[in-house]
Amino acid sequence: MTVTKDGTDPPAGMAIAIMGLMRTGSTLITDMLSQRGRSLILSEPNILGMWSPNTVERIHQLALNNGLDPGPELAAPERWPRYQNYFDTVLLPQLAKLPLWGVKYVDLTDWRQTFERYPPRRMILTVRDLRDVVISAIDRIGHLHLAFYGRRYMRDEAWILANIAYNVHELMALRQRPHLLARYEDVVRDPELRQRMVDYAGLESVAGTRENLAAGRFSRQWELNKHGGTVSDQSVGRYASEPPGPVRALAERVWRLLPEYSETFGFETPPPETWIRGHEFQRQPGIEANPVDYPKSESGLWPGPTRLEPSFQLRHARLALAGRIPEGAVAIDLACGTPALSVMLPKGRRHVPVDMAKRGQRYRMAPLHLGQFPKVPDATLLLALHVLEFLDPDLPRLLRRLRRYDLPIVATYHATDDTEGVDRAALGWVNHLSRDALLAAFRKAGFAVRTRWNADGPQSFFHLRPISVDKPESSPPSGVD
């Protein structure tokens, strides 16, 4: 550690880096250690990354709020070839005026280059039970509508899986460096740990404001409301309250995919017999290279791992069907998780996200796993993408309940004929029907069926149209409308 002649830390260099997974309390800690006139921790400054207007505006406002002078105008690529040029030339001299400054990252892609350029004198690692991380990430996407922009940049379940897997690998490397560990569950419950972090950073007390949230114009107001504007433990154990379904299954899958994380940081570890082995996203002994090609995770063209992953199958289904929803449709998206489809649809279509937990203002909440479905009088279409395998062990019973809507349904399913050798239970699937049994269940429930078998690998697509009991239709032709 570098010190001045009087034994104090030099003010110009980075004092502290807060590094961790998303949804682990890193922003809370960042603001705890940001005190106007004394210290400033930049949340996700993306110093070495591509130009981001949102990041530029947020960091500019953060500097102004803290009495710094970042200049009268926002940085622009027309003047600065890279954002790093602007940061080094304009922001760094301003930060050097403070006794303490630092950064917070939950996107760990460039941490080695960042640390080489701006070596931190101290580091805090933030962690949380992986199951809670997954569910909290989905809740955040729902509340902030961070779904999918221009069909290019995704924030969906597949991205969550890739993001966590990638960053767990990087976090395991970061932990080899001297650090203070901050488990979310302990941070929100233990004031002594919060004070220990303050002491570790070289401050006297916890800050009383939320600087980074304020600079972001309180885009996380829903979180502030949830916690009453204070530090609370209301989000501890979020997984325990998540009903059965696709989101809970994803949380369990990530937990079983990366058991070393839970072992290392003292969380409940999945039983060894349930660990997912031989997966491309797993850490390989003796291999330092990260196996996840994370920069491609936001692209719909990236196939992801070769092993069947339900979250990627869901992504593929959304991409395939978004442009085929008819104009004027009001589509109920059952057990949708993230609202990714809402910004994929062409204009003139309305998306109604429905899930078992409240994930945003636009969501309808209903205990779908108990067979209770919301009333949406103006709906014209039901979507059951990545749903039928998860909600009810008795799939024919679920289909009969869906039939009560008397609406057409677009659905996906992985028949047992097409998933030989796949551990369906390990994917969170609770029913297991063959092609013939599936078609029989559709028809017995009162639907005419159009099919596209293996439309996306082992994933098949179905257009189900309700038929009158007293006027049954003959078997429909194959092919999707």
C-alpha positions as CSV (number, residue, x, y, z in Angstrom):
1,M,0.0,0.0,0.0
2,T,1.4,3.4,-1.0
3,V,1.5,6.1,1.7
4,T,2.7,9.7,2.0
5,K,5.6,10.8,4.2
6,D,3.2,11.5,7.1
7,G,1.7,8.0,6.9
8,T,-1.6,8.9,5.1
9,D,-2.9,7.7,1.8
10,P,-2.1,9.9,-1.2
11,P,-5.4,11.6,-2.3
12,A,-4.9,11.4,-6.0
13,G,-5.0,7.6,-6.5
14,M,-8.1,5.4,-6.2
15,A,-8.7,4.6,-2.6
16,I,-11.2,1.8,-2.9
17,A,-12.9,-0.5,-5.4
18,I,-16.2,-2.1,-4.6
19,M,-16.6,-5.3,-6.7
20,G,-19.3,-7.9,-6.8
21,L,-22.2,-9.5,-8.4
22,M,-25.3,-7.5,-9.3
23,R,-28.0,-7.2,-6.6
24,T,-25.5,-7.8,-3.8
25,G,-25.8,-4.4,-2.1
26,S,-22.9,-2.9,-3.9
27,T,-24.8,0.4,-4.7
28,L,-25.9,0.6,-1.0
29,I,-22.2,0.3,0.1
30,T,-21.1,2.7,-2.6
31,D,-23.5,5.4,-1.3
32,M,-22.6,4.6,2.4
33,L,-19.0,5.6,1.5
34,S,-19.8,8.6,-0.6
35,Q,-19.8,11.8,1.5
36,R,-20.0,15.2,-0.2
37,G,-16.7,17.0,0.1
38,R,-15.0,14.1,1.6
39,S,-15.4,11.0,-0.6
40,L,-17.0,9.9,-3.9
41,I,-17.4,6.4,-5.1
42,L,-18.5,6.2,-8.8
43,S,-21.0,3.5,-9.5
44,E,-20.4,1.7,-12.8
45,P,-18.3,4.6,-14.4
46,N,-17.5,2.3,-17.4
47,I,-14.1,4.1,-17.7
48,L,-12.7,1.7,-20.3
49,G,-15.9,0.8,-22.0
50,M,-17.8,2.0,-25.0
51,W,-19.6,5.4,-25.0
52,S,-22.8,5.3,-23.1
53,P,-24.9,8.6,-23.0
54,N,-26.7,7.4,-19.8
55,T,-23.4,6.8,-18.0
56,V,-21.9,10.1,-19.2
57,E,-24.9,12.0,-17.9
58,R,-25.1,10.2,-14.6
59,I,-21.4,10.6,-13.8
60,H,-21.5,14.2,-14.9
61,Q,-24.4,14.9,-12.5
62,L,-22.7,13.0,-9.7
63,A,-19.6,15.2,-10.0
64,L,-21.7,18.4,-10.0
65,N,-23.7,17.2,-7.0
66,N,-20.4,16.7,-5.1
67,G,-19.1,20.2,-5.8
68,L,-16.7,19.1,-8.6
69,D,-16.3,20.9,-11.9
70,P,-16.7,18.4,-14.8
71,G,-17.2,21.3,-17.3
72,P,-20.3,22.9,-18.6
73,E,-21.1,20.3,-21.2
74,L,-21.4,16.6,-21.3
75,A,-18.6,14.6,-22.7
76,A,-19.1,13.6,-26.3
77,P,-17.3,11.2,-28.7
78,E,-17.0,13.9,-31.2
79,R,-14.4,15.6,-28.9
80,W,-13.0,12.6,-27.0
81,P,-12.0,9.5,-29.0
82,R,-12.7,7.3,-25.9
83,Y,-14.5,8.0,-22.7
84,Q,-11.2,7.1,-20.9
85,N,-9.6,10.1,-22.5
86,Y,-12.3,12.4,-21.0
87,F,-12.1,10.6,-17.6
88,D,-8.3,11.0,-17.4
89,T,-8.2,14.6,-18.7
90,V,-11.3,16.1,-17.0
91,L,-12.7,13.9,-14.2
92,L,-9.5,12.5,-12.7
93,P,-8.0,15.9,-11.7
94,Q,-11.4,16.8,-10.1
95,L,-11.5,13.5,-8.2
96,A,-8.0,14.2,-7.0
97,K,-9.3,17.2,-5.0
98,L,-11.2,14.8,-2.7
99,P,-9.4,13.0,0.1
100,L,-10.9,9.7,-1.1
101,W,-12.4,8.4,-4.4
102,G,-13.2,5.0,-5.8
103,V,-15.3,3.0,-8.2
104,K,-18.0,0.3,-7.9
105,Y,-18.4,-2.4,-10.6
106,V,-20.8,-5.4,-10.9
107,D,-19.8,-5.8,-14.6
108,L,-16.3,-7.3,-14.0
109,T,-15.2,-7.6,-17.7
110,D,-12.4,-5.0,-17.5
111,W,-11.4,-5.2,-13.9
112,R,-7.8,-6.2,-14.6
113,Q,-7.1,-3.4,-17.1
114,T,-8.9,-0.9,-14.7
115,F,-6.8,-2.0,-11.7
116,E,-3.6,-1.8,-13.8
117,R,-4.5,1.8,-14.8
118,Y,-6.0,2.9,-11.5
119,P,-4.8,0.5,-8.8
120,P,-7.1,0.6,-5.8
121,R,-5.5,0.7,-2.3
122,R,-8.4,-1.3,-0.8
123,M,-11.1,-3.5,-2.1
124,I,-14.5,-4.6,-0.9
125,L,-16.1,-7.7,-2.4
126,T,-19.9,-7.9,-2.3
127,V,-21.7,-11.3,-2.4
128,R,-25.2,-12.7,-1.7
129,D,-27.0,-16.0,-1.9
130,L,-27.0,-16.8,-5.6
131,R,-30.7,-17.8,-5.6
132,D,-31.6,-14.3,-4.2
133,V,-29.3,-12.7,-6.8
134,V,-31.2,-14.3,-9.7
135,I,-34.7,-13.4,-8.4
136,S,-33.7,-9.9,-7.4
137,A,-32.2,-9.4,-10.9
138,I,-35.4,-10.4,-12.5
139,D,-37.4,-8.2,-10.2
140,R,-35.1,-5.2,-11.1
141,I,-35.5,-5.8,-14.8
142,G,-39.3,-5.9,-14.3
143,H,-39.4,-2.7,-12.2
144,L,-37.0,-0.7,-14.4
145,H,-38.2,-2.2,-17.7
146,L,-34.6,-3.1,-18.7
147,A,-35.7,-5.7,-21.2
148,F,-34.5,-5.4,-24.7
149,Y,-33.5,-2.3,-26.8
150,G,-34.0,-2.4,-30.6
151,R,-33.8,-6.2,-30.5
152,R,-30.0,-5.8,-29.9
153,Y,-29.3,-5.4,-26.2
154,M,-31.0,-7.9,-24.0
155,R,-31.8,-8.0,-20.3
156,D,-33.6,-11.3,-20.0
157,E,-33.2,-14.6,-18.2
158,A,-30.5,-15.8,-20.5
159,W,-28.5,-12.7,-19.9
160,I,-28.9,-13.1,-16.1
161,L,-27.6,-16.7,-16.4
162,A,-24.6,-15.6,-18.5
163,N,-23.9,-12.5,-16.4
164,I,-23.8,-14.3,-13.1
165,A,-21.8,-17.3,-14.4
166,Y,-19.2,-14.9,-16.0
167,N,-18.9,-12.6,-12.9
168,V,-18.7,-15.5,-10.5
169,H,-15.6,-16.7,-12.3
170,E,-14.1,-13.2,-12.1
171,L,-15.0,-12.8,-8.5
172,M,-13.2,-16.0,-7.6
173,A,-10.1,-14.5,-9.2
174,L,-10.6,-11.2,-7.4
175,R,-10.9,-12.9,-4.0
176,Q,-7.2,-13.9,-4.3
177,R,-6.4,-10.2,-3.7
178,P,-6.6,-8.6,-0.2
179,H,-10.1,-7.5,0.4
180,L,-12.9,-7.0,2.9
181,L,-15.8,-9.4,2.3
182,A,-19.3,-7.9,2.5
183,R,-22.1,-10.4,2.4
184,Y,-25.4,-8.7,1.7
185,E,-27.2,-10.6,4.4
186,D,-24.7,-9.3,7.0
187,V,-24.4,-5.8,5.7
188,V,-28.1,-5.0,6.1
189,R,-28.4,-6.7,9.5
190,D,-25.1,-5.8,11.2
191,P,-24.3,-2.1,11.9
192,E,-20.9,-3.2,13.2
193,L,-20.0,-4.5,9.8
194,R,-21.2,-1.3,8.2
195,Q,-19.0,0.7,10.5
196,R,-16.1,-1.7,9.8
197,M,-16.4,-0.9,6.1
198,V,-16.4,2.8,6.9
199,D,-13.2,2.4,8.9
200,Y,-11.7,0.2,6.2
201,A,-12.3,3.0,3.7
202,G,-10.7,5.6,5.9
203,L,-13.9,7.5,6.9
204,E,-15.5,8.3,10.2
205,S,-19.2,7.6,9.6
206,V,-21.7,6.2,7.2
207,A,-23.0,8.8,4.7
208,G,-26.6,9.9,5.1
209,T,-27.4,10.4,1.5
210,R,-27.8,8.2,-1.6
211,E,-25.5,10.1,-4.0
212,N,-25.4,7.6,-6.9
213,L,-29.2,7.0,-6.7
214,A,-29.7,10.8,-6.7
215,A,-27.5,11.2,-9.8
216,G,-29.5,8.5,-11.5
217,R,-32.6,10.6,-10.8
218,F,-33.9,7.9,-8.4
219,S,-34.6,5.3,-11.0
220,R,-34.6,2.9,-8.1
221,Q,-37.3,4.7,-6.2
222,W,-39.2,1.4,-6.0
223,E,-36.3,0.0,-3.9
224,L,-36.2,3.1,-1.6
225,N,-39.9,2.7,-1.0
226,K,-39.5,-1.0,-0.3
227,H,-36.9,-0.3,2.4
228,G,-38.5,2.8,3.7
229,G,-35.4,4.9,2.8
230,T,-33.3,3.1,5.3
231,V,-31.1,-0.1,5.5
232,S,-33.5,-3.0,6.0
233,D,-33.4,-6.8,5.7
234,Q,-36.7,-7.1,3.7
235,S,-34.9,-8.5,0.7
236,V,-32.9,-11.2,2.6
237,G,-34.1,-14.6,1.7
238,R,-36.0,-13.4,-1.4
239,Y,-35.8,-16.9,-2.9
240,A,-37.9,-18.4,0.0
241,S,-41.0,-16.4,-1.1
242,E,-40.7,-17.1,-4.8
243,P,-43.5,-19.5,-5.9
244,P,-42.8,-22.5,-8.0
245,G,-42.3,-21.7,-11.7
246,P,-39.7,-20.7,-14.3
247,V,-38.1,-17.9,-12.1
248,R,-37.6,-20.2,-9.1
249,A,-36.3,-22.9,-11.4
250,L,-33.7,-20.6,-12.9
251,A,-32.6,-19.5,-9.4
252,E,-32.1,-23.1,-8.4
253,R,-30.3,-23.9,-11.6
254,V,-27.7,-21.1,-11.2
255,W,-27.2,-22.2,-7.6
256,R,-26.5,-25.8,-8.6
257,L,-24.4,-24.7,-11.6
258,L,-21.9,-22.7,-9.5
259,P,-21.6,-24.5,-6.1
260,E,-18.0,-23.3,-5.5
261,Y,-19.4,-19.8,-5.0
262,S,-21.6,-20.9,-2.1
263,E,-18.9,-23.0,-0.6
264,T,-16.3,-20.2,-0.8
265,F,-18.5,-17.4,0.6
266,G,-20.3,-19.3,3.3
267,F,-23.8,-19.7,1.8
268,E,-26.0,-22.8,1.8
269,T,-24.5,-25.2,-0.7
270,P,-26.6,-27.5,-2.9
271,P,-26.2,-31.2,-2.1
272,P,-23.4,-32.6,-4.2
273,E,-25.7,-35.1,-6.0
274,T,-27.7,-32.1,-7.4
275,W,-24.6,-30.2,-8.8
276,I,-24.7,-29.6,-12.5
277,R,-21.5,-31.1,-14.0
278,G,-19.8,-30.9,-17.3
279,H,-21.5,-27.6,-18.2
280,E,-19.6,-25.1,-20.4
281,F,-20.2,-22.2,-17.9
282,Q,-18.6,-24.1,-15.0
283,R,-15.2,-23.3,-13.6
284,Q,-12.6,-25.8,-14.9
285,P,-9.8,-26.8,-12.5
286,G,-6.4,-25.4,-13.5
287,I,-8.0,-23.2,-16.3
288,E,-8.0,-19.4,-15.5
289,A,-9.7,-18.3,-18.7
290,N,-13.4,-17.4,-18.2
291,P,-15.5,-19.9,-20.2
292,V,-18.4,-17.5,-20.7
293,D,-18.3,-15.3,-23.8
294,Y,-20.1,-12.6,-21.8
295,P,-19.9,-9.7,-24.3
296,K,-22.1,-11.8,-26.6
297,S,-24.7,-12.5,-24.0
298,E,-26.9,-9.6,-24.9
299,S,-27.1,-10.6,-28.6
300,G,-30.0,-12.7,-29.7
301,L,-27.7,-14.3,-32.3
302,W,-25.5,-15.8,-29.6
303,P,-26.6,-19.5,-29.1
304,G,-25.2,-19.7,-25.6
305,P,-24.0,-23.0,-24.2
306,T,-24.5,-26.1,-26.3
307,R,-26.3,-27.8,-23.4
308,L,-30.0,-27.2,-23.4
309,E,-30.8,-24.1,-21.2
310,P,-34.5,-23.2,-20.7
311,S,-33.6,-19.5,-20.4
312,F,-32.0,-19.5,-23.9
313,Q,-35.0,-21.5,-25.2
314,L,-37.2,-18.7,-23.9
315,R,-35.1,-16.1,-25.6
316,H,-35.4,-18.0,-28.9
317,A,-39.1,-18.3,-28.5
318,R,-39.6,-14.6,-28.0
319,L,-37.5,-13.7,-30.9
320,A,-39.3,-16.1,-33.2
321,L,-42.8,-15.0,-32.2
322,A,-42.5,-11.2,-31.5
323,G,-43.0,-10.2,-35.1
324,R,-45.9,-12.7,-35.6
325,I,-48.3,-11.3,-33.0
326,P,-51.2,-9.8,-35.0
327,E,-51.8,-6.1,-35.0
328,G,-54.3,-5.0,-32.4
329,A,-53.6,-8.0,-30.2
330,V,-53.7,-7.7,-26.4
331,A,-51.4,-10.6,-25.3
332,I,-51.4,-12.0,-21.8
333,D,-47.8,-13.3,-21.2
334,L,-48.2,-16.0,-18.5
335,A,-45.4,-16.5,-16.0
336,C,-43.3,-14.3,-18.1
337,G,-40.4,-13.4,-15.7
338,T,-38.8,-10.5,-17.4
339,P,-40.9,-8.2,-19.6
340,A,-38.6,-8.7,-22.5
341,L,-41.3,-9.3,-25.0
342,S,-43.0,-6.0,-24.4
343,V,-40.4,-4.0,-26.2
344,M,-39.9,-6.6,-28.9
345,L,-43.5,-6.3,-30.2
346,P,-44.2,-4.1,-33.2
347,K,-46.4,-1.0,-32.6
348,G,-50.1,-1.7,-32.3
349,R,-49.8,-4.6,-30.0
350,R,-50.2,-4.6,-26.2
351,H,-48.3,-6.8,-23.8
352,V,-49.7,-7.7,-20.4
353,P,-47.0,-9.3,-18.2
354,V,-48.4,-11.8,-15.7
355,D,-46.4,-13.6,-13.0
356,M,-46.6,-15.1,-9.5
357,A,-44.7,-12.2,-8.0
358,K,-45.0,-8.5,-8.4
359,R,-42.1,-7.4,-10.6
360,G,-43.3,-4.0,-11.8
361,Q,-46.1,-1.6,-12.1
362,R,-47.4,-3.1,-15.3
363,Y,-47.5,-6.6,-14.0
364,R,-50.6,-8.6,-13.1
365,M,-49.9,-10.8,-10.2
366,A,-51.7,-14.2,-9.8
367,P,-50.8,-17.6,-8.2
368,L,-50.6,-19.3,-11.5
369,H,-49.0,-22.4,-9.9
370,L,-52.2,-22.9,-8.0
371,G,-54.3,-22.7,-11.1
372,Q,-55.6,-19.2,-10.4
373,F,-55.4,-16.9,-13.4
374,P,-56.1,-13.1,-13.7
375,K,-59.1,-11.6,-15.4
376,V,-58.1,-9.6,-18.5
377,P,-61.4,-8.8,-20.2
378,D,-59.8,-7.1,-23.2
379,A,-57.2,-9.9,-23.9
380,T,-57.2,-11.5,-27.3
381,L,-54.3,-13.9,-27.0
382,L,-52.6,-16.0,-24.4
383,L,-48.8,-16.6,-24.5
384,A,-47.4,-19.7,-22.7
385,L,-43.8,-19.5,-23.6
386,H,-41.4,-21.5,-21.4
387,V,-44.4,-22.1,-19.1
388,L,-46.1,-25.5,-19.6
389,E,-43.2,-27.6,-18.3
390,F,-43.0,-25.6,-15.1
391,L,-46.4,-24.8,-13.6
392,D,-48.3,-28.0,-12.9
393,P,-47.2,-31.7,-12.8
394,D,-50.6,-32.4,-14.2
395,L,-50.3,-30.7,-17.6
396,P,-53.8,-31.7,-18.8
397,R,-55.3,-30.1,-15.8
398,L,-53.4,-26.9,-16.5
399,L,-54.6,-26.9,-20.1
400,R,-58.2,-27.3,-19.0
401,R,-57.9,-24.3,-16.8
402,L,-56.4,-22.3,-19.6
403,R,-59.2,-23.3,-21.9
404,R,-61.6,-21.3,-19.6
405,Y,-60.2,-18.1,-21.2
406,D,-61.7,-19.2,-24.5
407,L,-58.8,-17.5,-26.2
408,P,-56.2,-18.7,-28.7
409,I,-52.9,-19.6,-27.1
410,V,-49.3,-19.6,-28.5
411,A,-47.3,-22.0,-26.5
412,T,-43.9,-23.9,-26.5
413,Y,-43.0,-27.3,-25.1
414,H,-40.2,-29.8,-25.1
415,A,-41.7,-33.2,-25.7
416,T,-40.0,-36.2,-24.2
417,D,-39.5,-37.7,-27.7
418,D,-37.2,-34.7,-28.4
419,T,-35.3,-34.6,-25.1
420,E,-33.9,-38.1,-24.8
421,G,-30.8,-38.0,-22.6
422,V,-31.9,-34.7,-21.0
423,D,-32.4,-34.6,-17.2
424,R,-35.8,-32.8,-17.4
425,A,-36.2,-32.6,-13.6
426,A,-32.8,-30.9,-13.3
427,L,-34.1,-28.2,-15.6
428,G,-37.0,-27.6,-13.2
429,W,-39.6,-29.3,-15.5
430,V,-42.4,-30.9,-13.5
431,N,-44.3,-32.7,-16.3
432,H,-43.1,-35.0,-19.0
433,L,-45.3,-35.6,-22.0
434,S,-44.5,-37.3,-25.3
435,R,-45.7,-35.8,-28.6
436,D,-48.7,-38.0,-28.8
437,A,-49.7,-37.4,-25.2
438,L,-49.2,-33.7,-25.6
439,L,-51.5,-33.5,-28.7
440,A,-54.0,-35.7,-27.0
441,A,-54.0,-33.3,-23.9
442,F,-54.4,-30.2,-26.1
443,R,-57.4,-31.7,-28.0
444,K,-59.1,-33.2,-24.9
445,A,-58.9,-29.7,-23.2
446,G,-60.8,-28.3,-26.2
447,F,-58.2,-26.9,-28.6
448,A,-57.5,-27.3,-32.2
449,V,-53.8,-27.6,-32.7
450,R,-51.3,-26.3,-35.2
451,T,-47.7,-27.5,-34.5
452,R,-44.1,-26.9,-35.5
453,W,-42.2,-29.7,-34.0
454,N,-38.5,-29.0,-33.3
455,A,-38.8,-25.5,-34.5
456,D,-35.9,-24.5,-32.2
457,G,-33.8,-27.6,-31.5
458,P,-36.0,-29.7,-29.2
459,Q,-38.4,-26.8,-28.6
460,S,-41.7,-27.0,-30.4
461,F,-44.3,-24.3,-31.0
462,F,-48.1,-24.6,-30.9
463,H,-51.0,-22.5,-31.9
464,L,-54.0,-23.6,-29.9
465,R,-57.4,-22.4,-30.9
466,P,-60.4,-23.1,-28.6
467,I,-63.2,-25.1,-30.3
468,S,-66.8,-25.4,-29.2
469,V,-67.6,-28.7,-27.5
470,D,-70.8,-29.1,-29.6
471,K,-69.0,-28.3,-32.8
472,P,-65.7,-30.2,-32.8
473,E,-63.3,-29.6,-35.6
474,S,-61.3,-32.2,-37.5
475,S,-57.6,-32.4,-36.9
476,P,-56.0,-29.2,-38.2
477,P,-53.1,-29.2,-40.6
478,S,-49.6,-28.9,-39.3
479,G,-47.7,-25.7,-39.4
480,V,-47.9,-22.5,-37.3
481,D,-50.2,-19.6,-38.3
